[in-house]
């Protein structure tokens, strides 16, 4: 038996790397002295996504991001001063499986007086995948990534540490797999959604868990004495997360335009509709127009209120708002949906 230890296993208590001598089933963490049993093939397999984007390519992606859209201050690229540029490898819990779902209930067909519900049975069978960050890297703004089209290479600890900073995972694989199963079930259930569901069955087949180390470039720059950060995908060079100073003129235009157009849609359009007819269907359209106008005014105010700093997420976490500011943001579609429910 070789005495050479295998690296790559993580202590479930402290997160430190535990060397595992070949053939040994019981190991002791050198940091917290916790004893663990090596589970062999049942353990979590580790992979890494290859680095294909060099530093200069990442800087070019940053320059393109700073000139993207009118919401970012126009002189950002000219005044930006790069303060830091470094590579990190972030671990992600990743799971794959096959989702199956059956739903029995009723589907709404027709509208108005012809509206009715007919019995329906829906089935879905699909390959499903899931991932979430395996450590606390909130400062980088990356909570999830896409592994579609990414080759998964065997984990090489020495190679990753040589190329950049490597974060170690925290938390248990069991908890990650349970989160993956829950996400799988919610997703596959959405594929068989009915107007009225009486019975729903979901099954996840062959679920397997892995740990994937993903390369990202972290670029930090200064603009008028303020610090900003952009995170670049180390595989395809796309921006995963970024912050930039907002455009003052754009904010003002969104506020004025949102209030003007919103007031027209909320007040003038409903008044015109009601004056043309007193039919109940016409009244419902007027209420929808009122709600849409209010939504436009709120949206314009939000653009002005939160536009001082532009924040971009390529992949948004399921439980986070679109702006990344937290809380419940008023949405035009939500308003219209509630009005339609009221009318029905």
C-alpha positions in Angstrom: 0.0 0.0 0.0 1.3 3.4 -1.0 1.7 6.0 1.8 1.2 8.8 -0.6 -2.0 10.8 0.3 -4.7 11.7 -2.1 -5.8 15.4 -1.9 -9.3 16.7 -2.7 -11.5 15.6 0.2 -12.9 18.3 2.4 -13.5 18.1 6.2 -17.2 18.5 6.8 -16.5 20.5 10.0 -13.9 23.0 9.2 -13.6 22.8 5.4 -9.9 22.0 5.4 -8.3 19.6 3.0 -7.8 16.1 4.4 -5.1 13.8 3.0 -6.3 10.3 2.4 -3.6 7.6 2.3 -4.4 5.0 -0.4 -6.6 2.2 0.9 -7.4 3.9 4.3 -11.1 4.1 5.3 -10.7 6.2 8.4 -9.0 9.6 8.2 -8.4 12.4 10.7 -8.5 16.1 9.8 -5.1 17.7 10.5 -6.8 21.0 11.5 -9.8 20.1 13.8 -8.9 16.4 14.4 -12.4 15.3 13.3 -12.5 11.6 12.3 -14.2 10.7 9.0 -15.0 7.6 7.1 -14.0 7.6 3.4 -17.0 6.5 1.4 -15.1 5.6 -1.8 -17.2 5.6 -4.9 -20.2 7.1 -3.0 -18.3 10.3 -2.3 -18.6 13.5 -4.2 -16.6 13.7 -7.4 -14.7 16.8 -8.2 -14.3 18.5 -11.5 -12.9 21.7 -13.0 -13.8 23.8 -15.9 -10.7 24.7 -18.0 -9.5 28.3 -18.1 -9.6 29.6 -21.7 -9.7 33.4 -21.2 -6.5 35.2 -20.6 -6.0 38.4 -18.6 -6.0 40.7 -21.7 -9.2 39.1 -23.0 -10.8 39.6 -19.6 -9.8 43.3 -19.7 -11.3 43.6 -23.2 -14.6 42.2 -21.8 -14.5 44.8 -19.1 -14.0 47.6 -21.7 -17.0 46.3 -23.7 -19.1 46.1 -20.5 -18.4 49.8 -19.6 -19.6 50.9 -23.0 -22.7 48.8 -23.0 -26.1 50.6 -23.0 -27.1 54.2 -22.1 -27.6 53.4 -18.4 -23.8 53.5 -17.7 -22.1 56.9 -17.4 -20.6 57.8 -20.8 -17.2 58.7 -19.5 -16.7 55.5 -17.4 -14.3 53.8 -19.9 -12.1 57.0 -20.2 -11.9 57.6 -16.5 -11.8 54.0 -15.2 -8.4 53.0 -13.6 -7.8 49.3 -13.1 -6.8 48.7 -9.5 -6.8 44.8 -9.4 -7.1 41.9 -11.8 -6.8 38.4 -10.5 -8.1 34.9 -11.2 -10.2 32.8 -8.7 -11.6 29.3 -8.9 -15.0 29.1 -7.2 -16.5 25.7 -6.2 -20.1 25.0 -7.2 -22.3 22.2 -6.1 -23.7 20.7 -9.3 -26.3 18.0 -9.7 -27.7 16.1 -12.7 -30.7 13.8 -13.1 -33.8 12.9 -15.0 -37.1 14.5 -14.0 -40.5 12.8 -14.5 -43.9 14.4 -13.7 -47.5 13.6 -14.1 -50.4 16.0 -13.5 -54.1 15.4 -13.5 -56.7 18.1 -13.4 -58.5 20.6 -15.6 -57.4 23.1 -18.3 -59.2 26.3 -19.0 -60.3 26.8 -22.6 -62.2 29.6 -24.3 -62.9 33.0 -22.8 -65.8 35.1 -21.6 -69.1 33.3 -21.8 -67.5 30.4 -23.6 -65.0 29.8 -20.8 -65.0 26.2 -19.5 -62.7 23.7 -17.9 -61.9 20.3 -19.5 -60.2 17.3 -18.0 -56.5 17.1 -18.8 -53.5 14.8 -18.1 -50.0 16.1 -18.7 -46.7 14.3 -18.5 -43.1 15.5 -18.7 -39.8 13.7 -19.0 -36.6 15.7 -19.2 -32.9 15.8 -18.3 -32.5 18.4 -15.5 -29.4 20.1 -14.0 -28.8 22.4 -11.1 -25.9 24.3 -9.5 -25.3 26.8 -6.7 -22.1 28.3 -5.2 -20.5 26.1 -2.6 -18.9 28.8 -0.5 -19.5 32.3 0.7 -18.3 34.6 -2.2 -21.0 37.2 -2.0 -18.4 39.9 -2.7 -18.1 38.5 -6.2 -21.8 38.6 -6.9 -21.9 35.1 -8.5 -24.4 32.7 -7.1 -24.9 30.3 -10.0 -23.4 29.6 -13.4 -24.2 27.6 -16.5 -22.4 24.4 -17.1 -24.0 23.8 -20.5 -21.3 23.2 -23.1 -18.6 23.3 -20.5 -16.1 20.4 -20.5 -15.6 18.9 -17.0 -12.0 17.9 -16.5 -10.7 15.8 -13.5 -9.9 18.0 -10.5 -6.2 19.0 -10.3 -5.4 20.8 -7.1 -1.8 21.8 -7.9 -2.8 23.2 -11.3 -5.6 25.3 -9.9 -3.5 26.7 -7.0 -0.7 27.5 -9.4 -3.0 29.5 -11.7 -5.0 31.5 -9.1 -6.8 31.7 -5.8 -8.9 28.6 -5.0 -11.8 28.6 -2.6 -12.8 25.5 -0.7 -16.4 24.4 -0.4 -18.4 24.6 2.8 -21.6 22.8 3.8 -22.5 19.1 3.4 -23.1 17.3 0.2 -26.3 15.8 1.6 -27.8 19.3 2.0 -26.7 20.3 -1.5 -28.3 17.2 -3.0 -31.5 17.8 -1.1 -31.6 21.4 -2.5 -31.0 20.0 -6.0 -33.9 17.5 -5.6 -36.3 20.2 -4.5 -35.2 22.5 -7.4 -35.7 19.5 -9.8 -39.2 18.8 -8.5 -40.3 22.4 -8.8 -38.9 22.7 -12.3 -40.4 19.5 -13.7 -43.7 20.3 -12.0 -43.8 23.6 -13.8 -43.7 21.7 -17.1 -47.1 20.1 -16.4 -48.9 23.1 -14.9 -52.7 23.0 -15.3 -55.3 25.6 -14.6 -56.7 23.4 -11.9 -54.5 20.6 -10.6 -56.1 17.8 -8.6 -53.1 15.4 -8.4 -49.4 15.9 -9.1 -46.6 13.2 -9.0 -42.9 14.0 -9.5 -39.9 11.7 -9.5 -36.2 12.4 -9.9 -34.3 9.5 -11.3 -30.5 8.9 -11.1 -29.7 12.1 -9.3 -25.9 12.5 -8.9 -23.9 15.3 -7.2 -20.5 16.7 -8.1 -18.3 19.6 -7.1 -17.2 21.8 -10.0 -14.4 24.5 -9.7 -15.2 27.3 -12.1 -12.6 29.9 -13.2 -13.6 33.6 -13.0 -11.6 36.8 -13.5 -12.2 39.5 -10.9 -11.5 43.0 -12.2 -11.7 46.1 -9.9 -11.5 49.7 -11.1 -11.8 53.2 -9.7 -14.1 55.9 -11.2 -14.0 59.4 -9.7 -12.7 57.9 -6.4 -15.4 55.2 -6.2 -14.6 51.5 -6.4 -16.4 49.1 -8.8 -16.0 45.5 -9.7 -16.7 43.3 -12.7 -16.5 39.5 -12.7 -15.7 37.8 -16.1 -16.4 34.1 -17.0 -13.0 32.4 -17.3 -14.3 30.0 -20.0 -16.2 32.2 -22.5 -15.2 35.7 -21.5 -18.8 36.9 -20.8 -19.6 39.2 -17.9 -21.1 37.3 -15.0 -21.5 40.2 -12.6 -20.7 43.9 -12.9 -21.2 47.3 -11.3 -20.8 50.6 -13.0 -21.7 54.3 -12.3 -25.1 55.3 -13.6 -25.8 57.9 -16.3 -27.5 61.0 -14.7 -29.2 62.1 -18.0 -30.6 58.6 -18.5 -32.0 58.5 -15.0 -33.7 61.9 -15.4 -35.2 60.9 -18.8 -36.6 57.6 -17.4 -38.2 59.5 -14.5 -39.8 62.2 -16.7 -40.7 59.8 -19.4 -42.1 57.2 -17.1 -44.3 59.8 -15.3 -45.5 61.4 -18.5 -46.3 58.1 -20.4 -47.7 56.5 -17.2 -50.0 59.4 -16.5 -51.3 59.3 -20.1 -51.9 55.5 -19.9 -53.4 55.6 -16.4 -55.7 58.6 -16.8 -56.3 59.7 -20.4 -56.7 56.2 -22.0 -59.2 54.9 -19.4 -61.2 58.1 -19.6 -61.4 57.7 -23.4 -62.4 54.0 -23.1 -65.1 54.7 -20.6 -66.5 57.5 -22.7 -66.9 55.3 -25.7 -68.8 52.5 -24.0 -70.2 51.4 -20.6 -69.9 47.7 -21.4 -68.4 45.6 -18.6 -65.6 44.2 -20.9 -64.6 47.8 -21.8 -64.5 48.7 -18.1 -62.1 45.8 -17.5 -59.8 47.1 -20.3 -59.9 50.5 -18.7 -58.8 49.0 -15.3 -56.0 47.2 -17.0 -54.8 50.4 -18.6 -55.0 52.2 -15.3 -52.8 49.5 -13.6 -50.3 49.5 -16.5 -50.0 53.3 -16.3 -49.3 53.1 -12.5 -46.7 50.4 -13.2 -45.0 52.6 -15.8 -44.8 55.5 -13.3 -43.4 53.3 -10.6 -40.9 51.7 -13.0 -39.7 55.2 -14.1 -39.3 56.2 -10.4 -37.3 53.1 -9.7 -35.0 53.7 -12.6 -34.3 57.1 -11.2 -34.0 56.1 -7.6 -31.7 53.1 -8.0 -29.9 54.2 -11.2 -27.0 55.9 -9.5 -25.2 52.5 -9.8 -25.8 50.0 -12.5 -25.7 46.4 -11.4 -25.7 43.5 -13.8 -26.3 39.7 -13.2 -25.9 37.3 -16.0 -27.5 34.5 -14.0 -29.9 35.6 -11.3 -30.5 33.4 -8.3 -34.1 32.1 -8.0 -34.9 33.9 -4.7 -33.3 37.3 -5.6 -34.9 40.3 -7.2 -33.9 41.4 -10.6 -32.1 44.5 -9.3 -30.3 42.6 -6.5 -31.5 45.1 -4.0 -33.8 42.7 -2.1 -37.4 43.3 -1.2 -40.5 43.2 -3.3 -40.4 45.4 -6.4 -43.7 46.4 -8.2 -44.0 44.9 -11.6 -46.4 45.9 -14.4 -47.2 42.3 -15.2 -48.0 41.5 -11.6 -50.4 44.5 -11.5 -52.1 43.5 -14.7 -52.4 39.9 -13.5 -54.1 40.9 -10.3 -56.6 43.2 -12.1 -57.5 40.3 -14.5 -58.1 38.1 -11.5 -60.4 40.7 -10.0 -62.4 41.1 -13.2 -62.8 37.3 -13.6 
